[in-house]
Amino acid sequence: MIREPFVPTQGIHNFRDYGGWSVSGGGHVRTGLLYRSGQHVGASDADLAAIAELDIRTVIDLRGTSERDRNPCRRIEGFDGEVIFYEGETSSSPPHMDVDAETTTAQYAHQRMIAVYTRMPRNPAMIDMFGRYFRALDEREGASLVHCFAGKDRTGVAAMMLLHALGASEEDQLAEFLRTNAAPTLSVLREQSVPGIEQRLGRKLDEEAIRALLEVHEDYLATYREEVDRDHGSLDAYLEKVIGVDDAMRTRLHARLVA
């Protein structure tokens, strides 16, 4: 198991290293190269100073244009790396905020999140961004950061697919996905999310509904995999035929990211 994965932050949710997992054939995903998080709109000066020590040279921002406009991320002063983003919308709204008038109880909140993971494998914008994420990891040197609004749904799927391509077990892919629920910064996401959701709904959410929206659950990821399998037969086939991760890329990624 890897060192403490979470990077202490004050205004960024779920910032962590997602390396360290063992892979088939021996070795582990390198640490210090792969980071994931929620958005950095609330990053403190201390957060930026901590991030500066990580030598992140590539940022893959999975949010759409409206999300970026509403929540511009703070970056390290003088940051000269590349920020990769999508010109357009990657989701109708941040997945955990894709709610309707019924989303006030845990049951309905859970159903809304299942719907998000049902749609995501076929979302053209997300397919494009997942492909660009893999190409960035293949082509660019140094550490990378992948993030969205909350750093748990779109980002969680991206991390899962990379770990799968590198040879991590399905059990460890799920463990990495669920590690979001241990993030010590849930209050940051709550402050960034819940008031807006409740304003849209015109009513309060119950606590279980909030947790269904702000955390992740095993059946969220299982739903994504089931949809991929239904359309393509396997995650490997989806990665190759849809995302563009062929055997040659997997070999290069393994050489760079596994030790």
N, C-alpha and C positions, 0 to 999 in steps of 0.2 A: 504494500500500500504506500501511496505517495505521502510526502510531507503534508502538513496542514495546507489544504488547497486554497483556502479563502485568503485573499489579500485584504487586510483591515482597511476599511473605508468609512467615511462619514456621510457622504452624499451619493454614493453609487451602490446600487443593489447587486448582490450576487456576483461579485468580482472574484474569479478564481482561475486557477491553473487546472486545465482538464487533461493534463498528461499524467503519467505514472502508472497507467493500467498495463497489465501484462498482455502479451499478444501470442497468438499461436506460433509455434516454431521457436519460441524463446525470445527473451528481451522484453523491454517495457517501452511504452510511449515516453519520449523524452519530456522532462519537466523544464520549465523556463522558456518554452517556445510557444505554447498554446494557451491563450487566455480567453475568457468569456465573461460577459457581464450584462447588466442592464444599461440603459442610457446614462450619459454623463452630464445631463443638464444641470444636476445639482451637485456636481463634484466640487469639493472644497479645495482650497489651496494645498492643504496637506495631502488630499487625495492625488492631486496632480503631481506633487513632489514624489509620492510613492510610486506612481505610474512611471515617472521619468526614469526611475532606477531599473525598470524592466526592459528597456531598450526595445519597445514595441515599434516596429517599422511599417506595419500594415494594419489598417483597421477596416474590417468588413462590417458595414452598418446595414443591417437587414430591414431597417425601418423604411417606410415610404416617404414621399415628399411632404405630405401633410404633417406626419409625425415629426420629421426633422425641422420643419418650419415652426411648429408649436413648441418643440423642445430642443433647441440647438445645443449640441454637446460642447462642453468646455474641453479644450485640448491644451496640452502642454505648450507653453510659450515657445515659439520657434520650432514647433513640430514640423518636420520636413519629410515625413513618411507619406504613404499613399492612403487615402480614405476612399474605399470602394462603396458605391451606393447605387440605388436604382432611381432612375428618372421616371417617376410615376408612383403609383400606390402598390405596395406589396400585400396589403390587406385592407379590407373595408375600414378597419380601425385596429388598434393594437389588440391581438387575439383575446387577451383577458378582459378587454373592455368592449368586446363585441356582444353587447347585451341588448335585451328588449324589455318590455314592460313586465314580463313574467320573471325576470332574473332577480328575484329577491330572496329566494330560498336556495338551499344547497342543491336540491334536486334539479331545479331549472338551471342554476349556474353550471352544474356538472354537465348537463345536456348541451349547453352552449359551448363548453370547452370541447366536448366530443365532436361537435359539428365543426369546430375549427380544425381539428386534426383529421377529420374526414375530407375536408376541402384541400388541405395544404398540399398533398402529393400531386394535385392536378393544377395548382395555381401557377400560371405561366410566369408571373413575376418572381415567385419563390424558386421555381425551377431555374430561371436565369441567374438569380443571386446565389443559389447553392452551387451552380456551375462555376460562377466567378469566384466563389469562396475556395473551391478546390483548386482552381487554376492559380489563384494567388498563393496558396500554400505550396503549390508545385513550383512556381516560378520565382517567388520573392524570397530574399534572405532575411534572417532575423526573426524576432518574435512577432506574433500576430495577435490581434484581438478581434473576436467576432461578438457582436452585440445587437440587440433589438431594443424594444422599450423596457421589458421586464427581464430579459436575459434568460427566459425559461422555456418558451414555446418554439418560436422560429430558431432561436439560438440553440435550444436543447436538441432539436432535430438535426441541426448542422453538426453539432458535436457528436451526436450518436452516429451519423453517417460516416464521419471521418474515422471514429474509433472502429467502426465496422470494416471500413476499407483497409485499416491498418492491421486487422486481425484480432481485435479485442473480442472477448466472448460476449454473447448476447446478455448474459447475466451482468457483466461489468458495464456494458452499454446502458443497461437499465439503472444500475447503481449510480452511474454518473448523471443520468437524467434526474433521478430522484434526489440526488445530493442538493439540488436547489432548495429543498424543504428544510435543510439544515443551515441555510444562509443566515448569518447573524444580523442581516440588514433588512428584514421584512418590513420594519417600520418605515424605511425609505420608500419602498414600493407602495406601501399603504398610503402614505402621504401624497404620492404622485398620482395615485389611481382612484382611491375610493371616493373622495369628494366629487370628482368629475363624473363617476358612474352614478352616484346618488343624485347629482344634479340632473343628469339625463333622464333618470328614472322617475324623478320627483318623489322619491321615497327612500327610506333607509334600507340597507341590506342587513340581513342577519349575519351573525359572525360565521356561521358555517358556510354561507354563500360567499362571503369574502375570502375565506380560505380556499374554497373550490376554485375561485378565480385567480388568486394570487399564488397558489402553490401548484404543484404538478402531481399527477397520479399515474399509477402503472397503466391503467386502461387508456389514458391519453396516448401514450406512445404505442400501446398495442393496437389502437385504432389506426394510427398512421401506418404501421406495418401491415395490418390487414388490408388496407386500401391499396397499398403498393403491391402486395401479393396478388390481390384480386385482378389488378390491371396488368401486371408484368410477370407474375410467377414467383419473383423473389426480389429481395432488396439488391442483390448483386446485379441482376438484370436491369433494374431501375437505375442504379448508379451508372451502369455502362451505357444503356440506350437512351436514357433521358437526361441525366446529369452530365454525362460525358467523361466518366471516370473509367478509362480502359485499363487493361492489365499493365501497360507500360507506365501510365501515371501512378498506379498503385505501387509498382515497384520503386519508382522514384520517391514517392512519399514515404514508403517504408524505409528506404535508405537514409532519408533525411531526418525522419521523425521518430525512428525506433532505435534504441541502443541496447 
